[in-house]
Amino acid sequence: MKLASKVTEIYCIADDFCKEYNLELNKTSLSLSNPSANSPKHRKRKGRMSDAEMITILILFHSNTFRNFKHFYLFYVCRELKKEFPNLFSYTRFVERMPRVAIPLLLFLKLGLMGECTGITFIDSTRIPVCENKRQSRNRVFKGYAQKGKSTMGWYYGFKLHLLCNERGELLNFALTRANVDDRNPKVFNDLTKDLFGKLYADKGYISQSLFCFTL
């Protein structure tokens, strides 16, 4: 597996985006009369991973065959990509800081990496557990965000990722919700499909009277 060749390309795009994102964020902070937004304590410290580096690693994970992020991080990133990422966090620290890059990562994907609707679209969802069920009461990283939900594989604690893609496999839209949000939730479905045309394919889990009327 030769992911190293993708690192520079993905990082450059992510870094440019993060610079623009932080610039807009600072403008908002200044407009709210928050002079501390540009103080030294808000600047990136030397020897610390940047948000762009974290986003790059998360995108790389979803571009390969690893099914477990911990295994990917410890046995691939920390061993094979140490040169590309000289200031790597420990795995625990990386996971603790993942919520920090969640919003810029979602915006990065939404604004720059989407395909075009061709008239043939597929919709589905997948579960994103953040810990084992027995550990949910002790999970601090996503406390107040994650919820308990049920999928075809049983109960889990975490989130649900709703995805749209065309017949070429290009991502058209997505939404990240708590695990207890139904696939047939009208608001989520409307937000996902509002710019589509043509035919939409889904499994039987999306069958409902409200969505049937919505798609007419």
Stockholm file with secondary structure:
# STOCKHOLM 1.0

chainA/1-216         MKLASKVTEIYCIADDFCKEYNLELNKTSLSLSNPSANSPKHRKRKGRMSDAEMITILILFHSNTFRNFKHFYLFYVCRELKKEFPNLFSYTRFVERMPRVAIPLLLFLKLGLMGECTGITFIDSTRIPVCENKRQSRNRVFKGYAQKGKSTMGWYYGFKLHLLCNERGELLNFALTRANVDDRNPKVFNDLTKDLFGKLYADKGYISQSLFCFTL
#=GR chainA/1-216 SS CCCHHHHHHHHHHHHHHHHHHHHHHHHHHHHTTCGGGGSGGGSCCTTSCCHHHHHHHHHHHTTSSCSCHHHHIIIIIHHHSTTTCTTCCCHHHHHHHHHHHHHHHHHHHHHHSCCCCCSEEEEEEEEEEEECGGGGGGCCTTTTTCEEEEETTEEEEEEEEEEEEETTCCEEEEEEEETTSCTTCHHHHHHHHTTCCSEEECCGGGCCHHHHHHHC
#=GC SS_cons         CCCHHHHHHHHHHHHHHHHHHHHHHHHHHHHTTCGGGGSGGGSCCTTSCCHHHHHHHHHHHTTSSCSCHHHHIIIIIHHHSTTTCTTCCCHHHHHHHHHHHHHHHHHHHHHHSCCCCCSEEEEEEEEEEEECGGGGGGCCTTTTTCEEEEETTEEEEEEEEEEEEETTCCEEEEEEEETTSCTTCHHHHHHHHTTCCSEEECCGGGCCHHHHHHHC
//
